[in-house]
């Protein structure tokens, strides 16, 4: 047992809506204590009723439990889905768009924008539908929890990581060097990884996301015309970025939220440069 001098007893966290109730459970969006009556179960952890009721209106200055600026909606997720849908329609109208923007190791260095533009292209309506469904399910859970900047960095780096893995594992003397890949799957696998990492960080049940990942990885490695390299790259990159966000010390969350993604991006670029030197 510990003793504290008179007048120095540490304050216990209490629910803002019910000051008489001590609570060590915190809202996953705003990080405020929340009593059982004010808890609303979420995809990751619990939310307070104020965050749930403020859907569509962010509270300035409020930070999430992971240090991001609190947002009550998933605007960036909607914009990404909208962009993929618009690009898919454009692919049907302009036949050359796919070949101009898809990723292929042979043209990766001469046209580096393809590392990311490929994430907006899809090979079929079914391909688009599955990826957009997965983006919606994971994005609406992660974006309010991470904040737009962190979520955007996670998505972009996961997409980049997928293309980098395709590049690293392709052989300049083989057909894989000229094989094109399209799809947001690398980024989506990064979001899957983030769901797992963050749920583990807060002690939540991960059986559902583990099952989903297992099924998708089996399909990735056994299905025809599926880039398992891109899926693996997105998965590993998403896990790395989300681990930085999830385990950053409270006093360093802002710095880690900025420099962590930058560091991951530099590592990916270094891997590409190393591969180019030996190819």
C-alpha positions, 0 to 999 in steps of 0.5 A: 500500500502507498501513502500520500501526504495530506493534500496530495492524493491523486484525483481519480477519473470521473465521468464528465456527465456523472461527476460522482462516478469513478471510471477508468474506461475512456472514450476511444475518440476523445479520451475522456472517462466514461461511466457504464451508462454513457458507454456506446460500444464501437468497432474499436473500444467504446465511445461516449454518448457525446461523441456519438451524438456529435456525428458530423461535427468535430469538437475543435481541440479535442484529441482522440485516445491515439492523439489524433484530432477528433472527428465525428465522421469518416469524410476522408473514407467517403472521399477515397471511395468516391475517387475510386468509383470515379476513376473506375467509371473513367477506366470504362470510358478511356481505355488507356487510363488503366495502362497509363496508371497501373503499377508495373516494376518495369516502369516504376522508377521512370514513372514513380507516381504509379506506386500510388495511382494504381490504388485507385484502379480496379480490374472489374466491378466485383473487384471494386465492390469488395475493396470499397466495402472493406474500405467502408467497414474499416475506414468508418471505424479507424478514421474517427479513432485516428483522426484524418491525418493519421488515417490518411497517412496509414492508407497512403503508406499501406498503398505504397507499401503494397506496390513496393513489395511487388517491386521488391519481389519481382525479378527483372529477368522474369514475367513479373517485371512486366506484369501490371497490378491494380487495386486498393487491396494493398491499402485495405490490407493495411487497414485490416492490420491496423484494426488488429493492432489497435484492438490488441492495444486496447485489449479488445477481441480480435477473433473477427479481424483475425478470421477475416485476415486469414480468409483473405490471405488464403485467397491471396496466395491461392487465387489466380491473378491476385497479387499476394505480394501487394497484399503482404506489403500493405499488411506489413506496412499498415501494421508498422504504421498503426503500431507507432500510433498505438504504442506512442508514449502519451507525451510524444503522440504528436511527434510520433504521429508526424515523424513516424509515418515520415520514417516509414515512408523513408524506409520504403523509399530506401528499399526501392533504391536498394532494389534499383541498385542491385537490379 
